[in-house]
Amino acid sequence: MEAEPPLYPMAGAAGPQGDEDLLGVPDGPEAPLDELVGAYPNYNEEEEERRYYRRKRLGVLKNVLAASAGGMLTYGVYLGLLQMQLILHYDETYREVKYGNMGLPDIDSKMLMGINVTPIAALLYTPVLIRFFGTKWMMFLAVGIYALFVSTNYWERYYTLVPSAVALGMAIVPLWASMGNYITRMAQKYHEYSHYKEQDGQGMKQRPPRGSHAPYLLVFQAIFYSFFHLSFACAQLPMIYFLNHYLYDLNHTLYNVQSCGTNSHGILSGFNKTVLRTLPRSGNLIVVESVLMAVAFLAMLLVLGLCGAAYRPTEEIDLRSVGWGNIFQLPFKHVRDYRLRHLVPFFIYSGFEVLFACTGIALGYGVCSVGLERLAYLLVAYSLGASAASLLGLLGLWLPRPVPLVAGAGVHLLLTFILFFWAPVPRVLQHSWILYVAAALWGVGSALNKTGLSTLLGILYEDKERQDFIFTIYHWWQAVAIFTVYLGSSLHMKLAVLLVTLVAAAVSYLRMEQKLRRGVAPRQPRIPRPQHKVRGYRYLEEDNSDESDAEGEHGDGAEEEAPPAGPRPGPEPAGLGRRPCPYEQAQGGDGPEEQ
């Protein structure tokens, strides 16, 4: 019986047509090695490289969208819960019936103090935390602290609310500094992946020219702040769909209110002590807080699962190995830079204006005249105006750099003058449209301010080892400004302070731009070279992340040339940076101790 041919041809065996296949290439033991172990014949290296970097760019976009959505959900939950909590605790009947003599107003004041006062010390620890945990993990930790604050509202007591508020205050500046650093790094990586072909003849990537990532940074900051400003609208959902059903109308809450705006001697003077028609059930409150807790947990998962790392592992080691003492001192040393000194008034005003939108316009003008039940819609108008205007920052792609920032300052300057001389009449709804227009326009100025400042800092300080310090200084001054407003003053005084700070900020910024055009060199503190003491990492010359941007430009960061490799006569001596091998130890040559 004739044997059946094998299903698969044997390796090295001759085919049915002899020792050559259909293409005329020998298929036996004489076959060339490239045909056996070489690349796939239809492999297109250029096309595969293009696909690889396209996936990298899509990954960067995914990181930006995930960080933006995570920040929006986090602040939406935090602001919504805080607003609902303060309204419920303000009602006198709610406090007496549900909590008796526990003293909720005193707890609320201490909780607000923890949120607003604690960030004053953030300049001391924020860069250390970001360098220790890394940018992405600092974002995740800060979002987790916000979720912790939400969870403590299940059991409202002094020992739950106040410690969580203090922890939240400690996380505010690290969260914003790491967010600003993260978006800037994503823009730099996107530029790197978009221009991967710009290599020299040896295949090593050239350092991109300064400011080359600016278009991508401007687009990413516009995306981030368009998402973030929607958090003010998301924060009003619990009030619109839940709390508004329990509120009295304006004829009850504003019965004793006589004047609003700059005509009043305080915010909401004469406001009624009871604002709830009926008390919400505890079960309904638990359902609302559970939904908010689920959204906060979703924000944590977005940051954890979808946000990639901001730096390569070797770069993370570099950022930490400059020394913890230097990391602690460098935020203070950056004050020598005249660019930062000129931008400090804008940092302070950035904190003033966002708090004035939530207290001055929303309460002193809005609630005082049209009632508490329309507070949510005023903040929604502010949120939608700010979110839409964040995309106006893209005009910076075609206009000169100062235009968006100065335009936002101009919008706020005009509105501040109008609010200075116009005061709404309590319980009159005919002019409520003016309040909505004012809130939306204030949001336009806020969006141009936030987007312009963050983009400007990312362009001026693109060195990887400086970004966390710069964004820490920016958001620390914002926290100081918010703390100053928290100390309290009349609405008339707040408008005067806003006006003076805004004019000083615009003049100082334009002076800084004038110095830059004249070519005045800024005085930047020197960042020490990394001193590696970590075992298990090897750094290649082709990917030398030890070299900072400043060192690469001036040439003082170049390492000494390594001796030529090759066999050496005799046993190799134990060097200063190497432990002796077991053979040398057996011969008695323990060698010098490791430094």
C-alpha positions as CSV (number, residue, x, y, z in Angstrom):
1,M,0.0,0.0,0.0
2,E,1.4,3.3,-1.0
3,A,2.2,5.7,1.9
4,E,0.3,9.0,2.0
5,P,2.3,12.2,1.6
6,P,2.9,14.2,4.8
7,L,0.4,17.0,5.5
8,Y,3.2,19.6,6.2
9,P,6.5,19.5,4.4
10,M,9.5,18.4,6.5
11,A,12.1,21.1,7.2
12,G,15.1,20.7,5.0
13,A,13.4,18.1,2.8
14,A,13.2,18.5,-1.0
15,G,9.8,19.5,-2.3
16,P,7.9,17.6,-5.0
17,Q,9.6,19.8,-7.6
18,G,13.1,19.1,-6.5
19,D,15.4,21.2,-4.4
20,E,14.0,24.5,-5.6
21,D,10.6,26.0,-4.8
22,L,8.4,27.9,-7.2
23,L,10.4,31.1,-6.9
24,G,13.7,29.4,-7.9
25,V,15.2,29.6,-4.4
26,P,16.7,26.3,-3.0
27,D,14.6,24.8,-0.3
28,G,17.0,22.2,1.2
29,P,20.0,22.5,3.5
30,E,21.5,25.0,1.0
31,A,18.7,27.5,1.5
32,P,19.9,31.0,2.4
33,L,19.6,31.9,6.1
34,D,17.6,35.1,5.3
35,E,14.9,33.1,3.7
36,L,14.5,31.0,6.9
37,V,14.8,33.6,9.7
38,G,14.5,36.9,7.9
39,A,11.7,39.5,8.0
40,Y,8.2,38.9,6.5
41,P,8.6,39.4,2.8
42,N,5.7,41.9,2.6
43,Y,6.9,43.9,5.7
44,N,6.9,47.7,5.1
45,E,9.1,49.2,7.8
46,E,8.0,52.8,7.1
47,E,4.3,51.9,7.2
48,E,4.7,50.0,10.5
49,E,6.6,52.9,12.0
50,R,3.8,55.3,10.9
51,R,1.2,53.1,12.5
52,Y,3.2,52.8,15.7
53,Y,3.4,56.5,16.2
54,R,-0.2,57.0,15.2
55,R,-1.1,54.7,18.1
56,K,1.2,56.7,20.3
57,R,-0.6,59.9,19.4
58,L,-4.0,58.4,19.9
59,G,-2.8,57.3,23.4
60,V,-1.8,60.9,24.2
61,L,-5.2,62.1,23.1
62,K,-6.8,59.4,25.3
63,N,-4.7,60.6,28.3
64,V,-5.8,64.2,27.8
65,L,-9.4,63.3,27.5
66,A,-9.3,61.0,30.5
67,A,-7.5,63.6,32.7
68,S,-10.0,66.3,31.6
69,A,-13.0,64.1,32.3
70,G,-11.6,63.0,35.6
71,G,-11.0,66.6,36.7
72,M,-14.5,67.6,35.6
73,L,-16.2,64.7,37.5
74,T,-14.1,65.3,40.6
75,Y,-14.8,69.0,40.9
76,G,-18.5,68.5,39.8
77,V,-19.1,66.1,42.7
78,Y,-17.1,68.2,45.2
79,L,-18.8,71.5,44.3
80,G,-22.3,70.0,44.1
81,L,-22.0,68.2,47.4
82,L,-20.5,71.3,49.2
83,Q,-23.3,73.5,47.8
84,M,-26.1,71.2,48.8
85,Q,-24.5,70.6,52.2
86,L,-24.2,74.3,53.0
87,I,-27.8,75.1,51.9
88,L,-29.2,72.2,54.1
89,H,-27.0,73.2,57.1
90,Y,-28.1,76.9,56.7
91,D,-31.7,76.0,57.3
92,E,-32.6,76.5,61.0
93,T,-35.3,73.8,61.1
94,Y,-33.1,71.2,59.4
95,R,-30.4,71.7,62.0
96,E,-32.7,71.5,65.0
97,V,-34.8,68.5,63.8
98,K,-32.1,66.3,62.4
99,Y,-29.0,67.2,64.4
100,G,-30.2,68.9,67.6
101,N,-27.4,70.6,69.5
102,M,-24.5,69.3,67.4
103,G,-23.6,72.8,66.1
104,L,-23.6,72.4,62.4
105,P,-22.8,76.0,61.6
106,D,-19.7,75.7,63.8
107,I,-18.7,72.5,62.0
108,D,-19.3,74.2,58.6
109,S,-17.1,77.1,59.5
110,K,-14.3,74.9,60.6
111,M,-14.7,72.7,57.5
112,L,-14.4,75.8,55.2
113,M,-11.4,76.9,57.2
114,G,-9.7,73.6,56.6
115,I,-10.4,73.8,52.9
116,N,-9.3,77.4,52.5
117,V,-6.5,77.7,55.0
118,T,-4.6,74.4,54.6
119,P,-3.4,75.2,51.0
120,I,-1.3,78.1,52.4
121,A,1.3,75.5,53.4
122,A,1.2,73.7,50.0
123,L,4.3,75.4,48.7
124,L,6.3,73.4,51.2
125,Y,5.2,69.9,50.3
126,T,3.7,69.9,46.8
127,P,6.9,69.5,44.7
128,V,8.1,66.8,47.1
129,L,4.9,64.9,46.8
130,I,4.8,65.1,43.0
131,R,8.5,64.0,42.7
132,F,7.9,61.1,45.3
133,F,4.7,59.7,43.8
134,G,5.0,60.8,40.2
135,T,2.7,63.1,38.3
136,K,0.0,60.5,37.4
137,W,-0.1,58.9,40.9
138,M,-0.3,62.3,42.5
139,M,-3.4,63.0,40.4
140,F,-4.9,59.7,41.4
141,L,-4.1,60.2,45.1
142,A,-5.6,63.7,45.1
143,V,-8.8,62.5,43.3
144,G,-9.0,59.8,46.0
145,I,-8.9,62.4,48.7
146,Y,-11.8,64.2,47.1
147,A,-13.7,60.9,47.0
148,L,-12.8,60.5,50.7
149,F,-14.4,63.9,51.4
150,V,-17.6,62.8,49.7
151,S,-17.7,59.5,51.6
152,T,-17.6,61.3,55.0
153,N,-20.9,63.0,54.3
154,Y,-22.7,59.7,55.0
155,W,-22.0,60.3,58.7
156,E,-21.9,64.1,59.3
157,R,-19.9,64.6,62.5
158,Y,-17.1,66.9,63.6
159,Y,-14.6,64.0,63.6
160,T,-15.5,63.0,60.0
161,L,-16.1,66.3,58.2
162,V,-13.3,68.5,59.6
163,P,-10.4,66.0,59.1
164,S,-11.6,65.2,55.6
165,A,-11.8,68.9,54.8
166,V,-8.2,69.4,56.0
167,A,-7.0,66.5,53.9
168,L,-8.9,68.0,50.9
169,G,-7.3,71.4,51.5
170,M,-3.9,69.7,51.4
171,A,-4.7,68.0,48.1
172,I,-6.0,71.1,46.2
173,V,-2.6,72.5,45.1
174,P,-0.9,69.1,44.4
175,L,-3.9,68.1,42.2
176,W,-3.8,71.3,40.1
177,A,0.0,71.4,39.9
178,S,0.1,67.8,38.7
179,M,-2.8,68.4,36.2
180,G,-1.0,71.4,34.7
181,N,2.3,69.4,34.5
182,Y,0.5,66.4,33.0
183,I,-1.2,68.4,30.2
184,T,2.1,70.2,29.3
185,R,3.9,66.8,29.2
186,M,1.2,65.4,26.9
187,A,1.7,68.3,24.5
188,Q,5.4,67.7,24.4
189,K,5.0,64.0,23.8
190,Y,2.5,64.6,21.1
191,H,5.0,66.8,19.3
192,E,7.6,64.2,19.7
193,Y,5.4,61.5,18.2
194,S,4.2,63.8,15.4
195,H,7.8,64.7,14.3
196,Y,9.5,61.3,14.8
197,K,11.2,61.5,11.4
198,E,13.3,64.5,12.5
199,Q,16.4,62.5,13.3
200,D,20.0,63.0,12.5
201,G,22.2,60.7,10.5
202,Q,23.1,58.5,13.5
203,G,19.4,57.8,14.3
204,M,19.4,59.8,17.5
205,K,16.5,62.2,18.1
206,Q,17.4,65.8,18.0
207,R,16.2,68.1,20.7
208,P,13.2,70.0,19.4
209,P,13.4,73.8,19.1
210,R,12.1,75.8,22.0
211,G,8.4,76.5,21.8
212,S,7.7,73.9,19.1
213,H,5.1,72.1,21.2
214,A,3.1,75.4,21.8
215,P,0.3,74.7,19.2
216,Y,-0.4,71.3,20.8
217,L,-0.2,72.7,24.3
218,L,-2.7,75.4,23.4
219,V,-5.1,72.8,21.9
220,F,-4.8,70.5,24.9
221,Q,-5.3,73.3,27.5
222,A,-8.4,74.4,25.6
223,I,-9.8,70.8,25.7
224,F,-8.9,70.5,29.4
225,Y,-10.6,73.7,30.5
226,S,-13.6,73.2,28.3
227,F,-14.2,70.0,30.2
228,F,-13.3,71.5,33.6
229,H,-15.6,74.4,33.4
230,L,-18.5,72.0,32.7
231,S,-18.0,70.9,36.3
232,F,-19.9,73.9,37.5
233,A,-22.9,72.8,35.5
234,C,-22.6,69.2,36.6
235,A,-22.5,70.5,40.2
236,Q,-26.0,71.9,39.8
237,L,-27.6,68.6,38.9
238,P,-28.3,67.6,42.6
239,M,-29.9,71.0,43.2
240,I,-32.0,71.0,40.0
241,Y,-33.3,67.5,40.3
242,F,-33.4,67.1,44.1
243,L,-33.0,70.1,46.3
244,N,-35.1,72.7,44.4
245,H,-38.3,70.7,45.2
246,Y,-37.8,71.5,48.9
247,L,-37.0,75.2,48.7
248,Y,-39.3,78.2,49.4
249,D,-39.8,80.7,46.7
250,L,-38.2,84.1,46.7
251,N,-41.1,85.8,48.5
252,H,-40.3,83.9,51.6
253,T,-36.5,83.8,51.5
254,L,-36.0,87.4,50.4
255,Y,-38.8,88.9,52.6
256,N,-36.4,91.0,54.7
257,V,-33.8,91.7,52.0
258,Q,-33.8,95.5,51.2
259,S,-30.8,95.9,48.9
260,C,-28.5,93.9,46.7
261,G,-25.1,94.3,45.0
262,T,-22.9,97.2,46.0
263,N,-25.9,98.9,47.7
264,S,-26.0,96.2,50.4
265,H,-23.7,96.1,53.5
266,G,-23.0,92.4,53.2
267,I,-23.7,89.3,51.1
268,L,-27.4,88.2,51.7
269,S,-28.0,90.5,54.6
270,G,-31.6,90.0,55.8
271,F,-31.9,86.5,54.2
272,N,-34.5,84.3,55.9
273,K,-33.2,81.7,58.3
274,T,-35.5,79.0,56.9
275,V,-35.3,78.1,53.2
276,L,-36.8,74.6,53.2
277,R,-40.5,74.0,52.9
278,T,-40.2,70.4,53.9
279,L,-37.2,68.4,55.1
280,P,-35.8,65.9,52.7
281,R,-35.9,62.3,53.9
282,S,-32.7,60.7,55.0
283,G,-33.2,57.9,52.5
284,N,-33.3,60.3,49.6
285,L,-30.2,62.1,50.9
286,I,-28.4,58.8,51.1
287,V,-29.4,58.0,47.5
288,V,-28.1,61.4,46.2
289,E,-24.8,61.0,48.2
290,S,-24.4,57.4,46.8
291,V,-24.7,58.7,43.3
292,L,-22.1,61.4,44.0
293,M,-19.9,58.8,45.6
294,A,-20.2,56.5,42.5
295,V,-19.3,59.4,40.2
296,A,-16.2,60.2,42.4
297,F,-15.2,56.6,42.2
298,L,-15.6,56.7,38.4
299,A,-13.3,59.7,38.3
300,M,-10.7,57.7,40.2
301,L,-11.0,54.8,37.7
302,L,-10.6,57.2,34.8
303,V,-7.3,58.6,36.2
304,L,-6.0,55.2,37.2
305,G,-7.0,53.2,34.2
306,L,-6.9,55.6,31.2
307,C,-4.3,58.1,32.1
308,G,-0.8,56.9,31.1
309,A,2.4,57.9,32.7
310,A,3.7,61.5,32.2
311,Y,7.4,60.4,32.2
312,R,9.4,57.3,31.3
313,P,10.6,55.4,34.3
314,T,14.2,56.6,33.8
315,E,13.0,60.2,33.7
316,E,11.1,59.7,36.9
317,I,14.3,58.5,38.5
318,D,16.1,61.6,37.2
319,L,13.4,64.0,38.6
320,R,13.8,62.5,42.1
321,S,17.6,62.1,42.2
322,V,18.4,65.8,42.2
323,G,18.0,65.6,46.0
324,W,15.0,66.2,48.3
325,G,16.6,69.2,49.8
326,N,16.9,70.8,46.4
327,I,13.3,69.9,45.5
328,F,12.2,71.6,48.7
329,Q,14.2,74.8,47.9
330,L,13.6,75.2,44.2
331,P,10.1,76.7,44.3
332,F,11.5,79.6,46.4
333,K,14.5,80.0,44.2
334,H,12.4,80.3,41.1
335,V,11.1,83.7,42.4
336,R,14.4,85.1,41.1
337,D,12.9,84.8,37.6
338,Y,11.4,88.1,36.5
339,R,8.8,86.3,34.4
340,L,7.3,84.7,37.4
341,R,7.4,87.9,39.4
342,H,5.6,89.8,36.7
343,L,2.9,87.0,36.5
344,V,2.2,86.9,40.3
345,P,-0.5,89.6,40.1
346,F,-2.3,87.5,37.4
347,F,-2.0,84.4,39.6
348,I,-3.6,86.3,42.5
349,Y,-6.4,87.7,40.2
350,S,-7.1,84.2,38.9
351,G,-8.0,83.1,42.4
352,F,-10.1,86.3,43.0
353,E,-12.2,86.1,39.9
354,V,-13.3,82.4,40.2
355,L,-14.4,82.9,43.8
356,F,-16.2,86.2,43.0
357,A,-18.2,84.3,40.3
358,C,-19.4,81.8,42.9
359,T,-20.0,84.3,45.8
360,G,-20.3,87.8,44.4
361,I,-22.3,87.3,41.1
362,A,-24.1,84.2,42.2
363,L,-25.1,85.2,45.7
364,G,-24.6,89.0,46.1
365,Y,-26.3,89.8,42.8
366,G,-28.2,86.6,41.8
367,V,-29.7,85.0,44.9
368,C,-30.2,88.3,46.6
369,S,-32.5,89.5,43.8
370,V,-34.1,86.4,42.1
371,G,-34.1,83.8,44.9
372,L,-32.2,80.7,45.9
373,E,-34.2,78.5,43.5
374,R,-32.4,80.2,40.5
375,L,-28.9,79.9,41.9
376,A,-28.3,76.7,39.9
377,Y,-29.3,78.2,36.6
378,L,-27.0,81.2,37.2
379,L,-24.0,78.9,37.7
380,V,-25.0,76.8,34.7
381,A,-24.9,80.0,32.6
382,Y,-21.4,80.8,34.0
383,S,-20.3,77.2,33.3
384,L,-21.6,77.0,29.7
385,G,-20.1,80.4,28.9
386,A,-16.7,79.4,30.3
387,S,-16.7,76.0,28.6
388,A,-17.6,77.5,25.2
389,A,-15.1,80.3,25.6
390,S,-12.3,77.9,26.5
391,L,-12.2,77.0,22.8
392,L,-11.7,80.6,22.0
393,G,-8.2,80.1,23.4
394,L,-7.5,78.4,20.0
395,L,-7.4,81.9,18.5
396,G,-3.9,82.0,20.0
397,L,-2.8,79.7,17.1
398,W,-3.2,82.7,14.7
399,L,-3.2,85.8,17.0
400,P,-0.2,87.2,19.0
401,R,0.3,85.5,22.3
402,P,-0.9,88.3,24.6
403,V,-4.2,88.7,22.9
404,P,-6.4,86.0,24.6
405,L,-5.1,86.8,28.1
406,V,-5.5,90.6,27.6
407,A,-9.0,90.0,26.0
408,G,-10.2,88.1,29.1
409,A,-8.9,90.8,31.3
410,G,-10.7,93.4,29.2
411,V,-14.1,91.5,29.5
412,H,-13.7,91.3,33.3
413,L,-12.7,95.0,33.5
414,L,-15.8,96.0,31.6
415,L,-18.1,93.8,33.8
416,T,-16.5,95.1,37.0
417,F,-17.2,98.7,36.1
418,I,-20.9,97.8,35.3
419,L,-21.4,95.8,38.5
420,F,-19.8,98.7,40.5
421,F,-22.6,101.1,39.5
422,W,-25.5,98.7,38.9
423,A,-27.4,96.9,41.7
424,P,-30.5,94.7,41.1
425,V,-33.7,95.2,42.9
426,P,-34.8,92.4,45.3
427,R,-37.8,90.2,44.2
428,V,-37.9,91.7,40.7
429,L,-37.6,89.2,37.9
430,Q,-37.9,91.5,34.9
431,H,-34.1,92.1,34.8
432,S,-33.0,88.6,35.5
433,W,-31.7,88.2,32.0
434,I,-29.0,90.8,32.8
435,L,-27.8,88.5,35.6
436,Y,-27.6,85.5,33.2
437,V,-25.7,87.5,30.6
438,A,-23.3,88.8,33.2
439,A,-22.6,85.3,34.5
440,A,-22.0,84.0,31.0
441,L,-19.7,86.9,30.1
442,W,-17.8,86.5,33.4
443,G,-17.3,82.8,32.4
444,V,-15.9,84.0,29.1
445,G,-13.3,86.1,30.9
446,S,-12.5,83.3,33.3
447,A,-11.9,80.8,30.5
448,L,-9.6,83.1,28.6
449,N,-7.7,83.8,31.9
450,K,-7.2,80.2,32.9
451,T,-6.4,78.9,29.4
452,G,-4.0,81.8,28.7
453,L,-2.1,81.5,32.0
454,S,-1.6,77.7,31.8
455,T,-0.5,77.8,28.2
456,L,1.9,80.7,28.8
457,L,3.5,78.8,31.7
458,G,3.9,75.7,29.6
459,I,5.6,77.7,26.8
460,L,7.9,79.7,29.0
461,Y,9.0,76.8,31.2
462,E,9.1,73.7,28.9
463,D,12.1,72.1,30.7
464,K,10.9,68.8,32.2
465,E,12.6,69.5,35.5
466,R,10.9,72.8,36.2
467,Q,7.3,72.3,35.3
468,D,6.1,71.0,38.7
469,F,7.7,73.9,40.5
470,I,6.2,76.5,38.2
471,F,2.6,75.1,38.4
472,T,3.0,74.8,42.1
473,I,3.8,78.5,42.4
474,Y,0.9,79.4,40.1
475,H,-1.8,77.5,42.1
476,W,-0.3,78.4,45.4
477,W,-0.8,82.1,44.7
478,Q,-4.4,81.2,43.6
479,A,-4.9,79.5,47.0
480,V,-3.5,82.5,48.8
481,A,-6.0,84.7,47.0
482,I,-8.9,82.5,47.8
483,F,-7.9,82.5,51.4
484,T,-7.8,86.3,51.4
485,V,-11.3,86.4,50.1
486,Y,-12.4,83.8,52.6
487,L,-11.4,86.2,55.4
488,G,-14.4,88.2,54.4
489,S,-15.2,91.7,53.2
490,S,-18.1,93.6,51.8
491,L,-19.1,93.2,48.1
492,H,-18.1,96.9,47.4
493,M,-14.6,96.2,48.8
494,K,-14.3,93.0,46.8
495,L,-15.1,94.8,43.5
496,A,-12.5,97.5,44.4
497,V,-9.9,94.8,45.1
498,L,-10.8,93.0,41.9
499,L,-10.4,96.2,39.9
500,V,-7.1,97.2,41.3
501,T,-5.6,93.6,41.0
502,L,-6.8,93.3,37.4
503,V,-5.2,96.5,36.2
504,A,-2.0,95.7,38.0
505,A,-1.9,92.2,36.5
506,A,-2.5,93.4,33.0
507,V,0.2,96.1,33.2
508,S,2.7,93.7,34.8
509,Y,2.1,91.1,32.2
510,L,2.5,93.5,29.3
511,R,5.7,94.7,30.8
512,M,7.0,91.1,31.0
513,E,6.2,90.6,27.3
514,Q,8.1,93.8,26.5
515,K,11.2,92.6,28.4
516,L,11.0,89.3,26.5
517,R,10.9,91.1,23.2
518,R,14.0,93.1,24.2
519,G,15.8,89.9,24.9
520,V,16.3,90.3,28.6
521,A,17.6,87.0,29.9
522,P,15.7,85.6,32.9
523,R,17.6,84.4,36.0
524,Q,16.7,80.8,36.5
525,P,18.0,78.7,39.4
526,R,20.4,75.9,38.5
527,I,19.0,72.5,38.9
528,P,21.7,69.9,40.0
529,R,22.5,67.0,37.8
530,P,20.9,63.7,38.9
531,Q,23.1,61.6,41.3
532,H,22.0,58.1,40.7
533,K,22.2,55.7,43.6
534,V,19.6,53.2,42.2
535,R,20.7,49.7,41.3
536,G,19.2,47.9,38.4
537,Y,18.9,50.8,35.9
538,R,21.2,51.2,32.9
539,Y,21.2,54.4,30.9
540,L,22.1,54.3,27.2
541,E,23.7,57.2,25.3
542,E,20.9,57.0,22.7
543,D,18.3,57.6,25.4
544,N,20.1,59.8,27.9
545,S,17.4,61.1,30.1
546,D,19.9,62.4,32.7
547,E,20.6,65.4,30.5
548,S,18.4,68.4,31.1
549,D,17.4,70.9,28.5
550,A,19.7,73.6,29.9
551,E,22.6,71.2,30.1
552,G,22.1,70.0,26.5
553,E,22.1,73.6,25.2
554,H,25.2,74.8,27.2
555,G,27.1,71.6,26.9
556,D,28.0,71.3,30.6
557,G,25.9,68.2,31.0
558,A,27.9,66.0,28.7
559,E,29.4,62.9,30.1
560,E,33.0,61.9,29.7
561,E,33.8,59.7,26.8
562,A,33.9,56.1,27.7
563,P,37.2,54.2,27.1
564,P,37.3,52.0,24.0
565,A,35.9,48.5,24.6
566,G,38.2,45.6,24.0
567,P,40.0,42.7,25.8
568,R,42.4,43.9,28.5
569,P,45.4,41.9,29.6
570,G,45.1,40.4,33.1
571,P,42.1,40.5,35.4
572,E,40.0,43.6,35.4
573,P,40.5,45.6,38.6
574,A,37.5,46.5,40.8
575,G,36.6,50.2,40.0
576,L,35.4,52.8,42.4
577,G,31.7,52.3,41.3
578,R,31.8,48.5,41.2
579,R,31.7,45.8,43.8
580,P,34.4,43.0,43.3
581,C,33.1,39.9,41.6
582,P,33.2,36.6,43.6
583,Y,36.4,35.5,41.8
584,E,38.2,38.7,43.0
585,Q,36.9,38.2,46.5
586,A,38.2,34.6,46.5
587,Q,41.6,36.0,45.5
588,G,41.6,38.3,48.5
589,G,41.0,41.5,46.5
590,D,38.0,43.0,48.1
591,G,38.6,46.3,46.4
592,P,37.6,49.7,47.6
593,E,34.3,50.3,49.3
594,E,31.5,51.7,47.3
595,Q,31.1,55.4,47.6
